[in-house]
Each structure stands twice: as C-alpha cells, then as structure tokens.
C-alpha cells in the first residue's frame, strides 16, 4: 500500500500564495511521476502539474508562471508553490503518485484551497 498525506491548504485572498505539500510512504519501489490535480465544485478533476523521475515538469496552461511543482526525493515529498492565486483556483487539490513498475496511480485525501476575491 501507498499512503499520500497532503497539507498546506487553506483560505487566502486573491493575489496571495500557498504552498501545498504531499508526503508519500508505504510500498514505494520506483516512482514514475508525482503530481497535483484539482477538482472544483461541479467540475471534473483536472491536472494541475506533474513532475517525473527525471525532474521534468508539466503544467496546465492556466497556472503556468504562477505555480511551481518540486520534489524532495529523499523525503518522497512533492510540493506545489502557488503564487498570484485567483478565485478560479478554488478547488480541492489532490496529490498523486504513479508507480513505475505497475503504472498504478495512488491518491491523497485532498486539501481544500479557497481563494477569496
């Protein structure tokens, strides 16, 4: 089993910043990529950012230039630094981890991010 524990969500005014963290533990043998997804009320879950084992990153267009994903391999932790937050960034943010050997995805429980205008 793999466990992902997120932290760092909260309420912030538009233009503010938050930093999300996600610590992974359990039977982790090789990680293909880790990432962040979000789901706003009434909308489908969407990819926000991913980072693979080589450190390459990928972002949804709406957060490019504002969000930065990073990881600490020793701690098996992924971070999402969110700057210049907008009300449309309001959502539940989920951490994900994909194992290399199985291709299986694992998910955290989600953390709420609310941006007030």
N, C-alpha and C positions, 0 to 999 in steps of 0.2 A: 504494500500500500504506500501511496504517496500523499503527504499532507501539505497543504499550502495555507499559510496564515497571513492574511493581509492586515495592514494597519495604515493609519495616516489620513483617512478620510475625514470629512467634516464640512462645516459651513464657512464660506468665505465670500467676501464681496467681489463683484466684478473687478478685474484687474489684479486681483490678488494671486497668491501662489499656495500650492500644497505639494507635499511630497508623499507619495504612496510607497510602501514597502511590502514585499512578499517574500517570506522565508519558507523554503521547501525542506522537507525532511521525509525520512522513510526509505523505502527500497528504490533508491535512485542510482542507476548504474551509468547511464550516459544520457545527457540532455541534448536534444536536437535544437530546441529553442524554448525560450520563455517569453511571455508577453502579457499585455493588458488588453482586455476587452471592456466594453461598457454597454449598458442597457438602460435607456431612458423609458419612462412610463409610456406604454402604448407603442413602443418601437422594438424592432428586432435588435438582438445583440450584435454589436459591430466591433471590428478590430480597431484598436487604437494604436498600438505599437508592438513590435516584436524585436527580439534580439537573438541571434543564433549562436551556436557554439564558437564560431569564429569572430563574433563581435559585430557582425553586420546587422544594421538596424533597418526597420521598415516602419513607416508611419502613414496613417490615414491623412489625406490632404488637409482636412480641417484643423489638424493640430500641428502641422509642420511649422517649425520656427518658434513654437510655444512650448511644446512638450519634449522632454528628453528621457529616453529609456537607457538604463545602465544595469550592470550586474556585477556582483561580487562572487566569483566562482568559489572561493574558499568558504564563504558562508552560504552558498547556494541561495542567494537572495537577489531579487530583481527590484529595481526602483523605477518610479515614474515621477520625474520632476515636472510639475505643471505650473507654468507661468502665464501671465496675462489671461487669466481664466475668464470665461464668458458664461452667461446664463445657460447657453445651449450646451455647455459641458456638463450640466447637471445630469447625473446618472448614477447607477450602481456600477462600480468598477470591479472587474473580476480579473484575478491573476490566473494565468495558465502556464502549464509546463507540458512539453511533448517529449516523451522518451524516444531515444534514437532507435533502440533495437526493436521495439514493438510498434512504434508510431502512435501509441496511446496518448490521449490528452487527459490531463488532470486539472481540476479547477478549485479555486478557493471559494470561500463562502460569500465573498463580495463585501465591498465597503462603500458606503454612501458618500457621494460628493455633491454638495449643493452650492451653487453659485447664485448669489442674490444680485439683483440689478440696482 
